[in-house]
């Protein structure tokens, strides 16, 4: 009886929103599982720990922390918590935005490494792990602190989610992320130009790794960039455009971690080769144990039968 008073357009929009929520949960669950598996692989395979793979590992770590805080946000915050604007919910929002920024800055670290390795004549020996740690983990921290101070004094409501009309506090951390995306795009254009002109004839294993890394970055950067730029797009009042916007944004936002783990770990040829070697080694050990156990058991049987015949 009550449903008859609800407009049909509202019913449809509510249904699409619920489906988008399901897509978000499924995507974040799959992303978190694959990211944790990729993180464990990089942790266990110490023989492939070079600077390039350490950067991959930190990017995966940033996405794990980002997805984890996303689940905390979704499961712990409700309308009452939003209205109360308690301290812990503001801290959770701050942590989520920090890890969100860190994932973009580690993606920037990927671009920096590739640009240095390919464009600047392979001078990667000068690059150190602490440099990328500063880019990925340290630089976002003061930016988020500045954002939190701005929120506290000018937009201190609803657990710091969303923004009031006329307030531009969120641009404190969104601006650097846009800048990072633009610089990475410049890096990629320059990298692709060099790859086309100079590295076409080269067939060394290191060059092949760089090519694969460039392909992965070319795929992932637009994914990261498109999903972030969607926040600045107004789909308008048209119902179809709003539905497309909701589904497109939900899918790309939630499956980012999955794409990162696939391109930087599961399709990594170094990971493939080491895992393959370890599988072969395990199979060899297993077959040797089985081969040793067979003659031992037969010898025991024959000794036991000899003992029985002698006793008779």
Secondary structure per residue as TSV (DSSP state, phi and psi in degrees):
chain	resnum	aa	ss	phi	psi
A	1	X	-	360.0	-40.2
A	2	X	-	-71.9	-30.3
A	3	X	G	-67.1	-23.9
A	4	X	G	-67.8	-20.9
A	5	X	G	-86.7	-10.5
A	6	X	S	-84.2	128.7
A	7	X	-	-61.9	146.2
A	8	X	H	-59.8	-36.2
A	9	X	H	-64.0	-36.9
A	10	X	H	-66.9	-41.2
A	11	X	H	-59.3	-44.6
A	12	X	H	-64.7	-45.4
A	13	X	H	-64.4	-37.2
A	14	X	H	-66.0	-40.5
A	15	X	H	-62.8	-45.9
A	16	X	H	-64.0	-37.3
A	17	X	H	-64.5	-41.9
A	18	X	H	-64.4	-40.3
A	19	X	H	-64.3	-40.7
A	20	X	H	-62.9	-36.9
A	21	X	H	-63.9	-42.8
A	22	X	H	-61.5	-43.9
A	23	X	H	-59.9	-41.8
A	24	X	H	-61.7	-45.9
A	25	X	H	-66.2	-43.9
A	26	X	H	-62.1	-45.7
A	27	X	H	-64.0	-43.9
A	28	X	H	-68.4	-35.5
A	29	X	H	-64.0	-49.4
A	30	X	H	-62.1	-42.6
A	31	X	H	-61.6	-45.3
A	32	X	H	-65.1	-40.9
A	33	X	H	-63.4	-48.0
A	34	X	H	-67.8	-35.9
A	35	X	H	-65.5	-42.2
A	36	X	H	-64.7	-39.1
A	37	X	H	-65.3	-43.5
A	38	X	H	-64.5	-40.4
A	39	X	H	-60.4	-43.9
A	40	X	H	-64.3	-40.3
A	41	X	H	-60.7	-48.5
A	42	X	H	-64.4	-31.6
A	43	X	H	-69.6	-40.4
A	44	X	H	-80.3	-33.7
A	45	X	-	-88.7	78.3
A	46	X	G	-71.0	-22.3
A	47	X	G	-69.5	-15.9
A	48	X	G	-105.0	16.5
A	49	X	-	-78.9	88.6
A	50	X	-	-112.4	175.4
A	51	X	H	-60.0	-39.0
A	52	X	H	-61.3	-45.9
A	53	X	H	-74.4	-26.9
A	54	X	H	-65.6	-38.7
A	55	X	H	-63.8	-43.9
A	56	X	H	-56.7	-44.8
A	57	X	H	-61.8	-42.9
A	58	X	H	-69.3	-36.7
A	59	X	H	-61.3	-44.0
A	60	X	H	-63.2	-40.0
A	61	X	H	-62.3	-42.1
A	62	X	H	-62.0	-39.7
A	63	X	H	-70.3	-34.8
A	64	X	H	-61.2	-47.2
A	65	X	H	-66.7	-37.4
A	66	X	H	-64.1	-46.3
A	67	X	H	-66.5	-37.4
A	68	X	H	-63.3	-45.9
A	69	X	H	-67.4	-29.7
A	70	X	H	-61.4	-44.6
A	71	X	H	-63.8	-38.8
A	72	X	H	-62.3	-43.3
A	73	X	H	-60.5	-46.5
A	74	X	H	-69.1	-37.6
A	75	X	H	-89.1	-20.3
A	76	X	H	-105.2	-20.7
A	77	X	-	-102.4	133.6
A	78	X	-	-132.8	174.5
A	79	X	H	-54.4	-35.6
A	80	X	H	-66.1	-41.0
A	81	X	H	-65.3	-41.9
A	82	X	H	-58.9	-43.1
A	83	X	H	-71.3	-36.0
A	84	X	H	-70.4	-29.5
A	85	X	T	56.0	44.7
A	86	X	-	-69.7	164.7
A	87	X	H	-63.2	-44.6
A	88	X	H	-63.4	-35.3
A	89	X	H	-71.5	-32.0
A	90	X	H	-68.9	-35.8
A	91	X	H	-67.2	-38.9
A	92	X	H	-63.7	-43.5
A	93	X	H	-62.0	-41.1
A	94	X	H	-63.5	-43.2
A	95	X	H	-63.2	-43.1
A	96	X	H	-61.4	-45.4
A	97	X	H	-66.6	-33.5
A	98	X	H	-64.6	-48.2
A	99	X	H	-68.9	-29.9
A	100	X	H	-61.9	-46.8
A	101	X	H	-63.5	-42.8
A	102	X	H	-60.3	-38.3
A	103	X	H	-63.2	-37.9
A	104	X	H	-70.1	-38.6
A	105	X	H	-72.9	-30.0
A	106	X	H	-72.0	-31.7
A	107	X	H	-65.4	-36.1
A	108	X	H	-64.2	-37.5
A	109	X	H	-62.1	-38.6
A	110	X	H	-58.8	-45.7
A	111	X	H	-64.3	-40.9
A	112	X	H	-61.5	-45.0
A	113	X	H	-63.8	-47.2
A	114	X	H	-62.3	-40.7
A	115	X	H	-64.5	-41.6
A	116	X	H	-67.5	-41.2
A	117	X	H	-70.7	-35.1
A	118	X	H	-101.1	-45.5
A	119	X	T	-81.9	-40.0
A	120	X	T	-94.1	44.0
A	121	X	T	50.2	47.1
A	122	X	T	58.4	35.2
A	123	X	-	-88.6	55.0
A	124	X	G	-82.4	-9.7
A	125	X	G	-64.5	-28.1
A	126	X	G	-76.2	-17.3
A	127	X	-	-79.4	136.7
A	128	X	-	-122.3	156.6
A	129	X	H	-62.5	-36.8
A	130	X	H	-65.4	-28.3
A	131	X	H	-62.8	-44.9
A	132	X	H	-73.7	-30.4
A	133	X	H	-63.5	-38.9
A	134	X	I	-64.5	-42.5
A	135	X	I	-64.5	-47.7
A	136	X	I	-79.3	-40.0
A	137	X	I	-108.1	-33.0
A	138	X	I	-86.3	-46.1
A	139	X	H	-60.3	-41.7
A	140	X	H	-63.3	-23.9
A	141	X	H	-63.6	-54.4
A	142	X	H	-63.8	-29.2
A	143	X	H	-65.7	-44.3
A	144	X	H	-68.2	-35.5
A	145	X	H	-62.3	-43.6
A	146	X	H	-62.2	-40.6
A	147	X	H	-63.1	-43.3
A	148	X	H	-63.4	-39.8
A	149	X	H	-64.5	-42.9
A	150	X	H	-61.0	-42.7
A	151	X	H	-63.6	-42.1
A	152	X	H	-61.7	-38.1
A	153	X	H	-94.1	-26.5
A	154	X	H	-120.9	-19.0
A	155	X	-	-148.1	51.9
A	156	X	-	-89.6	77.2
A	157	X	-	-156.9	159.6
A	158	X	G	52.3	45.0
A	159	X	G	55.3	25.7
A	160	X	G	65.1	20.0
A	161	X	-	-92.7	138.9
A	162	X	S	75.2	-173.0
A	163	X	-	-153.4	150.7
A	164	X	-	-78.5	157.7
A	165	X	T	-62.3	132.6
A	166	X	T	86.0	-3.4
A	167	X	-	-99.8	131.0
A	168	X	-	-121.3	29.9
A	169	X	T	-63.0	-36.0
A	170	X	T	-64.7	-20.8
A	171	X	H	-69.7	-12.6
A	172	X	H	-60.8	-39.7
A	173	X	H	-102.1	-23.6
A	174	X	H	-73.1	-34.0
A	175	X	H	-59.6	-52.0
A	176	X	H	-59.5	-33.4
A	177	X	H	-67.2	-40.2
A	178	X	H	-64.3	-41.8
A	179	X	H	-61.3	-42.8
A	180	X	H	-61.2	-42.3
A	181	X	H	-62.2	-42.6
A	182	X	H	-65.8	-42.5
A	183	X	H	-64.4	-41.0
A	184	X	H	-62.7	-37.9
A	185	X	H	-63.2	-40.7
A	186	X	H	-63.0	-44.7
A	187	X	H	-56.0	-47.2
A	188	X	H	-64.7	-41.5
A	189	X	H	-60.6	-41.9
A	190	X	H	-68.4	-40.3
A	191	X	H	-63.0	-46.6
A	192	X	H	-62.3	-38.8
A	193	X	H	-61.2	-44.6
A	194	X	H	-68.1	-41.6
A	195	X	H	-59.9	-41.4
A	196	X	H	-67.5	-39.2
A	197	X	H	-85.6	-39.9
A	198	X	H	-108.5	-32.3
A	199	X	S	-100.8	9.5
A	200	X	S	-64.6	-39.7
A	201	X	S	-87.2	-13.4
A	202	X	-	-79.5	138.1
A	203	X	-	-129.2	18.7
A	204	X	-	-69.5	157.7
A	205	X	H	-63.9	-36.8
A	206	X	H	-64.5	-41.6
A	207	X	H	-65.2	-38.8
A	208	X	H	-63.1	-38.6
A	209	X	H	-62.7	-43.2
A	210	X	H	-62.5	-41.4
A	211	X	H	-60.5	-43.9
A	212	X	H	-65.6	-38.3
A	213	X	H	-64.8	-39.2
A	214	X	H	-64.0	-42.9
A	215	X	H	-61.1	-43.0
A	216	X	H	-62.8	-43.5
A	217	X	H	-67.6	-37.6
A	218	X	H	-62.1	-32.4
A	219	X	H	-80.0	-44.5
A	220	X	H	-76.1	-36.6
A	221	X	H	-62.6	-46.1
A	222	X	H	-60.4	-36.1
A	223	X	H	-61.2	-46.6
A	224	X	H	-66.1	-42.7
A	225	X	H	-69.5	-43.7
A	226	X	H	-62.8	-44.8
A	227	X	H	-64.7	-35.2
A	228	X	H	-75.0	-41.1
A	229	X	H	-65.7	-22.3
A	230	X	G	-62.0	-25.3
A	231	X	G	-66.3	-22.5
A	232	X	G	-95.7	1.2
A	233	X	-	-97.5	132.0
A	234	X	-	-99.8	113.4
A	235	X	-	-70.0	-8.3
A	236	X	-	83.5	-173.7
A	237	X	S	-92.7	-4.3
A	238	X	-	-67.5	130.3
A	239	X	H	-64.1	-42.5
A	240	X	H	-64.8	-44.0
A	241	X	H	-64.4	-35.5
A	242	X	H	-66.9	-40.9
A	243	X	H	-64.6	-45.5
A	244	X	H	-60.4	-42.7
A	245	X	H	-60.6	-45.3
A	246	X	H	-62.0	-48.3
A	247	X	H	-70.2	-44.4
A	248	X	H	-61.1	-45.7
A	249	X	H	-67.0	-42.0
A	250	X	H	-63.8	-43.5
A	251	X	H	-65.4	-50.8
A	252	X	H	-68.2	-38.5
A	253	X	H	-63.4	-45.4
A	254	X	H	-79.0	-27.6
A	255	X	T	-97.0	7.9
A	256	X	H	-58.9	-46.9
A	257	X	H	-61.3	-36.7
A	258	X	H	-61.8	-46.4
A	259	X	H	-64.4	-39.0
A	260	X	H	-62.1	-47.9
A	261	X	H	-65.6	-36.8
A	262	X	I	-67.4	-50.3
A	263	X	I	-74.6	-34.0
A	264	X	I	-98.1	-12.2
A	265	X	I	-125.1	-60.2
A	266	X	I	-69.2	-25.9
A	267	X	T	-100.8	9.9
A	268	X	-	-78.2	118.9
A	269	X	H	-65.8	-31.2
A	270	X	H	-64.2	-43.4
A	271	X	H	-62.6	-43.2
A	272	X	H	-56.9	-49.2
A	273	X	H	-65.2	-41.7
A	274	X	H	-69.1	-42.8
A	275	X	H	-63.2	-40.1
A	276	X	H	-62.9	-44.6
A	277	X	H	-61.6	-42.2
A	278	X	H	-68.2	-35.0
A	279	X	H	-65.4	-43.2
A	280	X	H	-63.5	-39.8
A	281	X	H	-64.6	-42.7
A	282	X	H	-64.3	-40.6
A	283	X	H	-64.4	-39.8
A	284	X	H	-63.7	-44.9
A	285	X	H	-62.9	-41.6
A	286	X	H	-64.4	-41.9
A	287	X	H	-68.3	-36.6
A	288	X	H	-64.6	-42.0
A	289	X	H	-63.0	-41.8
A	290	X	H	-65.9	-40.0
A	291	X	H	-64.6	-37.1
A	292	X	H	-70.9	-36.1
A	293	X	H	-71.9	-29.1
A	294	X	H	-67.1	-53.3
A	295	X	H	-65.1	-31.5
A	296	X	H	-63.4	-44.6
A	297	X	H	-66.8	-38.4
A	298	X	H	-68.1	-38.6
A	299	X	H	-64.8	-36.4
A	300	X	H	-66.2	-41.1
A	301	X	H	-62.9	-44.5
A	302	X	H	-66.1	-38.0
A	303	X	H	-65.8	-40.9
A	304	X	H	-64.8	-40.1
A	305	X	H	-67.7	-37.6
A	306	X	H	-64.2	-40.3
A	307	X	H	-63.9	-40.2
A	308	X	H	-66.2	-41.5
A	309	X	H	-68.1	-36.6
A	310	X	H	-68.5	-36.7
A	311	X	H	-67.3	-33.7
A	312	X	-	-70.0	360.0
